[in-house]
Amino acid sequence: GCGPLAPVGVGVAGRRRHTGGGWRAGAGLGFLTGVALFAPLLAWTNLHTGYLPWVLLSLLQAGYLALLGAATAWVSPLADRGRWAWPALTGLLWVGQEALRDRTPFGGFPWGRLAFSQDSSPLLRLAALGGAPLVTFAVALLGGLLVTAAWRGWVAARATTQGDAPARRWTPVVVPAVAAVALCAAGLLVPVAAAGSGDAVTVAIVQGNVPRLGLDFNAQRQAVLNNHVDATLELAAQVAAGAQRQPDLVVWPENSSDIDPLRNPTAGARISQAADTIRAPILVGAVLQGPGAGKVRNVGILWQPGTGADLAQLYAKRHPVPFAEYVPLRDVARMVSDKVDLIRSDFVAGSTPGVVRAGPTVLGDVICFEVAYDEVVRETVTGGARLLVVQTNNATFNVAEARQQMAMVRLRAVEHGRPALMASTVGVSGFVSPDGRVSDATGFNTREVVVRQLRLDGGRTLATRLGWWPEVALAGLAAAALVGAAVLRRRQRIMPG
């Protein structure tokens, strides 16, 4: 809901760091900015684990903005040489900061990227050209232009008429203001498809809900599985009565079967009952034992009517969440929260993209937080996916986290020109069209089933074709700016004045 404020916040903070105080002051201001951003954004992490993990995670993420603040102050000599340089420099450094934060430590944590705040903004459409990095750059650039216009307007309003014509005094106001409007207009002009024109497929999302929210959802695993089976059986009854369309595919969320259905005959039989009754394959979010003792996998597995589990169409989550699905530095983590001992078996990472073939429908399956990682989603599309699927379990969080995740799904749909859906145990679930619009969004902590016909296309956006090169180019320019500022500072020391 605060997406429109993102450019202003970035612009104000960036302008303050550019206008003096040195890199140490820039780091301090950046850190405070990071705390103000991440503490409320990540408040959902303290719901069931206590305050300390939330505080530490927020401070860790704020540390990256401290680096950004120091870098922004460091490049001030470059900004001083060109009146309009600092908004672009701020944009480049934001992309560089996010590129680092998205990958470190333990594989990174991309939550809170500027791009993810723009799900209802004209700038969202830029994702079709250069993905999330280009949207982040545009947000920071827009903020710089707006704050420049406001700052110059304040200066012009206070200026006297000593020797300057009014038109000259207001030119520094008009130029960045016009550029800001042009940037938003450019976003609106980027073509995105409202719906595909290819094959039609009817998809059902089953949100079975859980008996209780919280970390003990694992203890309720039989009830959670039963909820999803029963909701699917109810859908089948509606189809038989002609009250609902026959689905070609049913999607269950992550953790819909935390009982390994390949090893537990009862769990497997219940899923088969659902698939046979609905007469459609079900993409089941399951936890499978192994490979190896004490190891498990978080998977999406296709369950066919009549034949059961299709082991050839199985996706294992490639990016397990540290301290949630596996515990590095367990002894140290236990000092932060004894909740880590609830994770008795570490999740093993999969090695292949989530391309799942359900008959003519090729799915790009990603699980939960993986939707935040550019390459994890992109590699499903380059692997042939025509429908993006995000299986997630929000039972340990709240509706704010679910909505943040849905914003990411909206960006991915636009980025790759694909219809998408998010299936959650408790909500928010829903469909997203290739232009980023959400349809049939469910309530939170409710049991709901939604069915929708989608049109699938196989084309690729420019962002899909370019891959990671927009991020490489923008982050590379950020690095070049840091080096250029170092050279300029050295020259200034050698030749003062």
BELHU-V227217 format. One record per pair of residues at least 12 apart in sequence whose ideal C-beta (glycine too) atoms are under 7 Angstrom apart, sorted by the first residue. I is the first residue (numbers start at 1). GAP is how many residues later the second one is. D is the distance in Angstrom with one decimal. If there is no record, write none. Layout:
I/GAP/D + I/GAP/D
//
This chain:
3/114/4.3 + 3/115/5.4 + 3/116/6.7 + 3/117/6.0 + 3/118/5.6 + 4/117/6.9 + 6/108/5.8 + 6/111/4.5 + 6/133/5.5 + 7/132/5.2 + 7/135/4.3 + 7/136/3.5 + 7/139/6.1 + 8/135/5.8 + 8/138/6.2 + 10/80/6.8 + 10/84/6.8 + 10/104/6.8 + 10/129/6.5 + 10/130/4.9 + 10/133/4.0 + 11/132/3.0 + 11/133/5.0 + 11/135/5.6 + 11/136/3.5 + 12/135/5.7 + 13/16/6.7 + 13/20/4.8 + 14/58/5.8 + 14/72/6.9 + 14/76/3.9 + 14/129/7.0 + 14/130/6.1 + 15/132/4.9 + 15/136/6.7 + 16/13/6.1 + 17/12/5.8 + 17/13/6.9 + 17/52/5.3 + 17/55/4.2 + 17/56/4.9 + 18/54/6.4 + 18/58/5.4 + 18/61/5.2 + 18/68/4.8 + 21/52/6.6 + 22/51/6.0 + 23/47/4.4 + 23/50/4.4 + 23/51/4.9 + 25/48/6.7 + 26/43/4.1 + 26/44/5.0 + 26/46/5.6 + 26/47/2.9 + 27/39/4.5 + 27/42/5.0 + 27/43/4.0 + 29/40/5.2 + 30/35/4.5 + 30/36/4.5 + 30/38/5.2 + 30/39/2.1 + 30/40/6.6 + 31/31/5.3 + 31/32/6.9 + 31/34/6.4 + 31/35/3.9 + 31/38/6.9 + 33/32/5.4 + 33/36/6.9 + 34/27/6.1 + 34/28/2.8 + 34/30/6.9 + 34/31/3.2 + 34/32/6.5 + 35/23/6.4 + 35/27/4.7 + 37/75/6.3 + 38/20/4.3 + 38/23/4.4 + 38/24/5.7 + 38/74/6.0 + 39/19/4.6 + 41/71/5.3 + 42/12/6.1 + 42/15/5.9 + 42/16/5.5 + 42/69/6.9 + 44/353/4.5 + 44/354/4.9 + 44/356/5.4 + 44/357/4.1 + 45/12/6.0 + 47/350/6.4 + 47/351/6.1 + 48/166/5.2 + 48/167/4.6 + 48/348/5.9 + 49/288/5.2 + 49/290/4.9 + 50/287/5.8 + 52/284/5.5 + 52/285/6.3 + 53/283/5.9 + 53/284/5.3 + 56/280/6.5 + 61/40/6.9 + 61/48/6.8 + 61/51/6.6 + 64/33/5.5 + 64/36/6.5 + 64/37/4.4 + 65/32/7.0 + 67/30/6.5 + 68/25/5.8 + 68/26/6.8 + 68/29/4.2 + 71/22/5.1 + 71/411/6.2 + 72/18/6.3 + 72/21/5.7 + 74/408/6.4 + 74/411/5.4 + 75/14/5.3 + 75/406/5.1 + 75/407/6.4 + 75/410/4.3 + 77/408/5.5 + 77/411/4.5 + 77/412/5.8 + 77/415/6.8 + 78/403/6.0 + 78/406/5.9 + 78/407/5.2 + 78/410/6.5 + 86/58/6.2 + 87/54/5.3 + 87/57/2.3 + 87/58/5.3 + 87/61/6.2 + 88/53/6.1 + 89/392/5.7 + 90/50/5.0 + 90/54/5.1 + 91/46/4.2 + 91/49/3.8 + 91/50/4.1 + 91/53/6.9 + 92/45/6.9 + 92/382/5.8 + 92/385/5.0 + 92/386/4.1 + 92/389/6.1 + 93/385/5.1 + 94/20/6.3 + 94/42/5.6 + 94/43/6.9 + 94/46/4.3 + 95/38/5.1 + 95/41/5.5 + 95/42/5.2 + 95/376/6.6 + 95/379/4.1 + 95/380/5.5 + 95/383/6.3 + 96/379/4.6 + 96/382/3.5 + 96/383/6.7 + 98/15/5.3 + 98/38/5.8 + 99/372/5.8 + 99/376/4.6 + 106/216/4.0 + 106/222/6.1 + 107/212/6.1 + 107/215/7.0 + 110/262/4.1 + 110/263/6.1 + 111/261/6.1 + 113/19/5.9 + 113/23/5.9 + 114/22/4.2 + 114/25/4.3 + 114/26/6.5 + 115/12/6.9 + 115/17/3.9 + 115/20/3.7 + 115/21/4.7 + 115/296/6.0 + 116/291/5.3 + 116/292/5.3 + 116/295/6.3 + 118/17/5.7 + 118/21/6.3 + 119/288/4.0 + 119/291/4.4 + 119/292/6.5 + 119/317/6.6 + 122/62/5.0 + 122/65/3.7 + 122/66/4.7 + 123/12/5.6 + 123/15/5.0 + 123/16/6.1 + 123/64/4.6 + 124/287/6.4 + 124/290/5.7 + 124/312/5.5 + 125/62/4.9 + 125/63/6.9 + 125/65/3.9 + 125/67/5.5 + 125/289/6.3 + 126/12/5.4 + 126/61/5.4 + 126/64/6.1 + 127/284/5.3 + 127/287/4.6 + 127/288/4.1 + 127/336/6.2 + 128/62/5.7 + 128/64/5.4 + 128/286/5.5 + 128/287/6.3 + 128/289/6.4 + 128/333/4.6 + 128/334/6.6 + 128/335/5.6 + 129/61/6.2 + 129/333/5.1 + 129/334/5.8 + 130/333/5.7 + 130/336/6.7 + 130/340/3.7 + 131/243/6.0 + 131/284/5.2 + 131/332/4.4 + 131/339/6.0 + 132/242/6.0 + 132/279/6.2 + 133/337/5.1 + 133/338/3.9 + 133/341/5.6 + 134/336/5.2 + 137/337/5.5 + 138/45/6.3 + 141/42/6.7 + 142/38/5.7 + 142/41/5.4 + 145/31/4.3 + 145/34/5.1 + 145/35/4.0 + 145/38/7.0 + 146/34/5.3 + 148/28/4.2 + 149/24/5.4 + 149/27/4.3 + 149/28/4.1 + 149/31/6.7 + 152/20/4.0 + 152/21/4.6 + 153/20/4.5 + 156/13/4.6 + 156/14/5.4 + 156/17/5.8 + 192/222/5.6 + 192/225/6.9 + 192/242/6.1 + 192/243/4.5 + 193/224/5.9 + 193/241/4.5 + 193/242/6.5 + 194/239/6.1 + 194/241/5.0 + 195/238/5.7 + 195/239/6.8 + 195/260/5.2 + 196/223/6.2 + 196/238/6.7 + 196/259/3.5 + 196/260/5.2 + 196/261/4.0 + 197/258/6.0 + 197/260/6.4 + 198/257/5.8 + 198/258/4.9 + 198/259/4.6 + 198/260/6.6 + 199/161/6.2 + 199/257/5.1 + 200/253/5.7 + 200/255/5.7 + 201/47/4.9 + 201/48/6.6 + 201/160/5.0 + 201/253/5.5 + 201/255/6.0 + 202/43/5.1 + 202/44/6.8 + 202/45/5.0 + 202/46/5.1 + 202/249/6.5 + 202/251/4.8 + 203/44/6.1 + 203/45/6.9 + 203/46/5.0 + 203/48/6.5 + 203/218/6.6 + 203/249/6.2 + 203/251/5.9 + 204/31/6.1 + 204/43/4.0 + 204/46/4.7 + 204/245/6.2 + 204/247/4.6 + 205/46/5.3 + 205/216/6.0 + 205/218/4.8 + 205/224/4.9 + 205/244/7.0 + 205/245/5.1 + 206/22/5.5 + 206/25/5.0 + 206/26/5.5 + 206/44/6.1 + 206/46/5.3 + 206/243/5.3 + 207/46/6.8 + 207/216/6.8 + 207/217/6.0 + 207/218/6.8 + 207/220/6.0 + 207/222/4.6 + 207/235/5.3 + 207/240/6.5 + 207/241/4.9 + 208/16/6.5 + 208/19/3.5 + 208/20/3.6 + 208/23/5.0 + 208/48/6.4 + 208/217/6.5 + 208/239/6.0 + 209/18/5.7 + 209/216/6.7 + 209/217/5.6 + 209/236/6.7 + 209/237/6.1 + 209/238/4.1 + 210/14/5.2 + 210/185/4.8 + 210/215/5.7 + 210/216/6.0 + 211/12/5.1 + 213/182/5.4 + 213/213/6.8 + 213/232/6.5 + 214/182/6.6 + 215/124/6.5 + 215/127/6.1 + 215/181/5.6 + 217/178/4.5 + 217/179/6.6 + 218/40/5.9 + 221/37/3.9 + 221/38/5.4 + 222/37/6.6 + 224/31/6.9 + 224/32/6.5 + 224/34/6.9 + 224/201/6.7 + 225/31/6.6 + 225/32/4.9 + 225/34/6.1 + 225/42/6.1 + 225/45/6.3 + 227/220/6.5 + 228/24/5.1 + 228/28/4.5 + 229/41/4.9 + 229/42/6.9 + 229/44/6.6 + 229/45/4.7 + 231/216/6.0 + 231/218/5.5 + 232/18/6.2 + 232/42/4.1 + 232/46/5.5 + 233/41/6.2 + 233/44/5.6 + 235/43/6.2 + 235/214/5.1 + 236/41/4.3 + 236/42/4.4 + 244/207/5.8 + 245/206/5.6 + 245/208/6.9 + 247/31/6.8 + 247/33/4.9 + 247/204/6.0 + 248/32/6.0 + 248/113/6.6 + 249/31/6.0 + 249/32/5.9 + 249/34/6.9 + 249/109/5.2 + 249/112/5.8 + 250/28/5.9 + 250/30/5.4 + 250/32/4.5 + 251/32/4.8 + 251/138/6.0 + 251/170/6.5 + 251/172/4.5 + 252/30/6.0 + 252/31/6.5 + 252/32/5.1 + 252/33/5.6 + 252/171/6.5 + 253/32/5.2 + 253/138/5.2 + 253/139/6.0 + 253/140/6.0 + 253/170/4.3 + 253/171/5.1 + 253/172/4.7 + 254/31/4.0 + 254/44/6.9 + 254/113/5.4 + 254/114/5.5 + 254/137/4.3 + 254/138/5.2 + 254/139/4.3 + 255/30/5.6 + 255/32/6.9 + 255/138/4.1 + 255/170/6.0 + 256/28/6.0 + 256/29/4.7 + 256/169/6.5 + 257/14/6.5 + 257/27/5.6 + 257/28/7.0 + 257/29/4.4 + 258/29/4.7 + 260/26/6.9 + 260/27/6.4 + 260/28/5.2 + 260/29/5.0 + 261/25/5.8 + 261/48/6.8 + 262/26/6.1 + 262/47/6.1 + 263/26/6.0 + 268/40/6.6 + 271/13/6.0 + 271/32/5.2 + 272/36/5.3 + 275/28/5.0 + 275/29/6.5 + 275/30/4.4 + 276/29/4.9 + 276/30/6.5 + 279/26/5.5 + 280/25/6.6 + 281/21/5.3 + 281/22/6.4 + 281/23/5.1 + 281/24/6.8 + 281/77/5.0 + 282/21/4.6 + 283/17/5.4 + 283/19/5.8 + 283/73/6.7 + 283/80/6.8 + 283/82/6.9 + 283/106/6.7 + 284/17/5.4 + 284/19/5.2 + 285/15/5.8 + 285/106/4.5 + 286/13/5.5 + 286/15/5.6 + 291/57/6.6 + 294/51/5.3 + 295/50/6.1 + 295/51/6.1 + 295/53/4.9 + 296/49/4.7 + 296/51/5.6 + 297/19/4.6 + 297/50/6.5 + 297/51/5.4 + 297/53/6.9 + 298/18/7.0 + 298/19/4.1 + 298/22/6.7 + 298/27/6.5 + 298/49/5.4 + 298/69/5.8 + 299/15/5.6 + 299/16/6.1 + 299/17/4.9 + 299/18/6.9 + 300/15/4.6 + 300/54/6.7 + 300/56/6.5 + 300/65/4.5 + 300/67/6.5 + 300/91/5.5 + 301/13/4.6 + 302/54/5.8 + 302/56/5.8 + 313/43/4.9 + 313/44/5.8 + 315/35/6.6 + 315/39/3.8 + 315/41/5.7 + 315/50/4.7 + 316/34/2.9 + 317/30/7.0 + 317/32/7.0 + 317/33/5.8 + 317/50/4.4 + 317/53/6.6 + 318/31/5.5 + 318/32/4.7 + 318/52/6.8 + 318/58/6.0 + 319/30/6.8 + 319/51/5.1 + 319/54/5.9 + 319/57/6.0 + 320/27/4.1 + 320/29/5.5 + 321/48/5.6 + 323/17/6.5 + 325/22/4.0 + 326/20/3.9 + 326/21/5.3 + 327/13/4.9 + 327/16/5.4 + 327/19/6.8 + 353/26/4.0 + 353/27/5.0 + 353/30/4.9 + 354/12/5.6 + 354/26/5.2 + 355/25/5.6 + 355/28/4.1 + 355/29/5.8 + 355/30/5.7 + 361/25/6.9 + 361/26/6.1 + 361/95/6.9 + 362/22/5.0 + 362/23/5.3 + 362/24/5.1 + 363/22/6.0 + 363/24/5.4 + 363/26/5.0 + 364/13/6.9 + 364/16/3.0 + 364/17/5.8 + 364/21/2.9 + 364/23/6.8 + 364/24/4.7 + 364/25/6.5 + 365/15/6.9 + 365/24/4.9 + 365/26/6.6 + 366/14/6.7 + 366/24/5.6 + 367/24/5.2 + 368/24/4.4 + 368/25/6.6 + 371/19/4.9 + 371/34/6.5 + 371/37/4.8 + 371/38/6.0 + 371/41/6.3 + 372/36/5.6 + 374/94/6.9 + 375/93/6.7 + 377/35/5.1 + 378/86/6.4 + 378/89/6.4 + 381/35/4.7 + 381/37/6.5 + 381/83/5.4 + 382/82/6.8 + 386/32/6.6 + 386/70/4.1 + 386/71/6.8 + 386/72/5.7 + 387/31/6.5 + 387/32/5.7 + 387/67/6.6 + 387/69/5.9 + 388/24/5.8 + 388/25/6.4 + 388/28/6.9 + 388/30/4.9 + 388/32/3.8 + 389/32/5.8 + 390/19/5.4 + 390/32/4.4 + 391/32/5.5 + 392/13/6.2 + 392/30/6.2 + 392/32/4.9 + 393/31/6.7 + 393/32/4.7 + 394/30/5.0 + 394/31/6.8 + 394/32/5.4 + 394/33/6.8 + 395/30/5.2 + 395/31/5.0 + 399/29/6.8 + 399/45/4.1 + 402/22/6.2 + 402/25/5.9 + 402/26/4.4 + 402/42/6.3 + 403/25/6.1 + 405/17/6.7 + 406/16/5.8 + 406/22/5.5 + 406/24/6.9 + 406/32/6.7 + 409/13/5.0 + 409/23/5.4 + 410/22/5.4 + 410/26/4.4 + 410/28/6.7 + 413/19/4.5 + 413/20/6.8 + 413/21/5.5 + 413/23/5.8 + 414/20/6.7 + 414/21/6.5 + 414/22/4.7 + 415/46/6.7 + 415/48/5.0 + 416/45/5.9 + 416/47/7.0 + 416/48/5.1 + 417/17/5.0 + 417/40/6.8 + 417/42/6.2 + 417/44/4.5 + 418/16/6.0 + 419/12/6.9 + 419/13/6.9 + 419/14/6.0 + 419/15/5.9 + 419/35/4.7 + 419/37/6.8 + 420/12/4.3 + 426/18/6.3 + 426/19/5.1 + 427/15/4.8 + 427/16/5.7 + 427/17/4.0 + 427/18/6.4 + 427/19/6.1 + 428/13/5.6 + 428/14/6.0 + 428/16/6.1 + 429/13/4.5 + 429/21/6.8 + 430/12/6.2 + 430/20/7.0 + 431/21/5.0 + 439/13/6.4 + 440/12/5.8
//
